């Protein structure tokens, strides 16, 4: 990579845009690249890597840089994270910056407050201190600072994992099986797969291993009626359909027309014929009511802060707030209660988030179970063991990047007790 003053200026300008935190970083960066379409692939790579590394380590870089302007943050990144020295940067910096960079390189953060050491906002550190020791919190924070590998799910309607691994080997792409999910393949590098035959033929889909495990907790069977209650662009929906061998009926509900439209090309590639996407106005849409008490398995992948995905979306930690957590927890409870009405006696309800906060996870589930005695918590480790998956994080599925190599993720498996009588009963309890 040939560094230039112009390239540093581009990184500074792109970072300045993103630091307003009015939209996701990848959206702002995509717009920047469209504006400066003359930038080559390597230049874009440098800018993206610099921006995302700075977002991951923003507090510690600000501490090292002092009065941290976007330019100072980029220069601090180059010396502290890229290991460059002042002499290498001398052609692009002035005398004051040359002298300042010596202090930046030498700045220690081990004596700084925990938030600076962890590169997490103070409110989030305070929340996590409720459940984690300082050592564990720093281990989690460092895990979140690593870039995520690329996880893929093998579409079992079109291929098996061995075939996919062999095809990657022939393509010269290093791929390994995911440690827990029997459907997963992990690629350390980030090759462009959208033109790869495996992708075009619908034999693979991009999906983090944690999300794959959530679908395996739902464990839908052929011929059942299944609902993905917050389907989004349908990654989990497609996984559920493949587990059902495209037999039975699978509904994908979402409040966003745009997200459901994004599902269409993926659905076409997948070969599924049992999937029915449905736009809903809210969790209480009348379209849902006709399915009350009729569904075998319901997945609620609830809207959440996304704080488990910081490896790939580091800007989230600077865009979320305490107020958002409280607001989302209320929404999550409402959605879970509405989705529960669909579950028939003996049916299964799985609640999942890509958050690491108890307010969005255990607390939502425990409040729901207290208000809905007809539902019983199942042991997540036992449900996975039934599918020959050896992963025990306790009664809940709790995944963390530094321990499991996945996104931070939570899931709870519940079952509606068959002895509770009529299908309409959850209405009364909700």
Helices and strands as residue ranges (DSSP letters): H 5-18, H 25-35, H 41-56, H 58-65, H 70-80, H 86-89, G 90-92, H 95-106, H 114-118, H 122-128, H 134-145, E 150-154, H 161-171, E 175-177, E 184-187, H 197-200, E 204-206, H 209-218, E 225-228, H 235-243, E 249-254, H 257-270, E 275-279, H 286-289, E 295-301, G 307-309, H 316-319, H 322-340, E 343-353, H 362-371, E 375-378, H 380-385, E 397-399, H 401-404, E 409-416, G 418-420, H 425-429
